[in-house]
């Protein structure tokens, strides 16, 4: 209760300060009252959505949309107060300098036209996150992109030269609200005609039942060598209050069976052998292993039992921190790791081949795309779905296609 009171007080103070820009630009009472009504309505909806129900950590589509609207309204206000605070700070220092006789600004340091100009500029800049966050909710979350890479390896078996993989990750089926776009994306995955499809965890937000509506759609995923999957942190149901441990275990069991019913081969700290043209590679799948407070059910040693150090290996591990913490320097040489988890924070700026930024980079060293260290690679998929903010801005939902190539030495 105390936390909510503190939050409401801070929200109102920010609101009142940002309102100064509106009031400076226009004296229209309808605009003023509209601002107040929208601000209070958004605050009320957010409080209701986050306090109603059995768990404040369960992100339902309704909660996500309210949270998205809150961000679209609140973030621009933070921009407004930066401008207004800067103007007020200038006025304070100018007044002090004038009183100390440092500068003769006693008559001119507060110029109404300057404040109005800054308010107009601030509102114009604040409109950018407002419109982009709304666009991300309306269009961005289904703006699927196919990203293609070719990776060369010295020790890739000859029979797998040219072998293609399609990776998807972080479906978060409980967030979907457009069946046509989800079906389109599944068709887009199949259209890549890869030799194998790998899913790297987070099929649901919390509950196995979230997947019931989408089971038939994702059952359509097909590849010559099959569809393989692992679990992500959300798949264990750890973000929900359960009546008993048995109920949570039953939910996880149902989720595992759902994947098998869809024709997916779920790897639970185990491996498979893929064969082509008389050669073989090992596909290793671990349960979720994440740094910090994330679940650590993954067991790389168990999953690799019987795998030779000289085998070419592809590792499916949901959280890229696993690669940083345990995998990349492992003597067994896991040549390629496929992960997800970060979503690229669903927000950022990307100019292909030149620039890539998202706030999530300050949390994860490997957060989107291909990385290489010690001759070993990881691809961090930006995610198929979304959670929390019900949209994407700049970091679009991703379907990854990787072609494995045998590195040829030239004489």
Buried (B, 14 or more C-beta within 10 A) or exposed (E): EEEEEEBEEEBEEBBEBBBBBBEBBEEEEEEBEEBBEEBEEBBEBBBEBBEEEEEEEBBBBBBBBBBBBBBBBBBBBEBBBBBBEEBBEBBEBBBEBBEEEEEEBEEEBBEEEBBBBBBBEBBEBBEEBBEBBBBBBEEBBBBBBEBEBEBEBEEBBEBBBEBBBBBBBBBBBBBBEEEEBBBEBBEBBBEBEBBBBBBBBBBBBBBBBBBEEBEEBBBEBEBEBBBBBBBBBBBBBBBBEBEEEEEBEBBBEBBBEBBEEBEBBBBBBBBBEBEBEEBBBBBBBBBBBBBEEBBBBBBBEEBBEEBEEEBBBBBBBBBBBBBBBBBBEBEBBBBBBBBBBBBBBBBBEBEEEEEBBBEBBEEBEBBBBBBEEEEBBBBBBBBBBBBBBBBBBBBBBBBBBBBBBBEEEEE
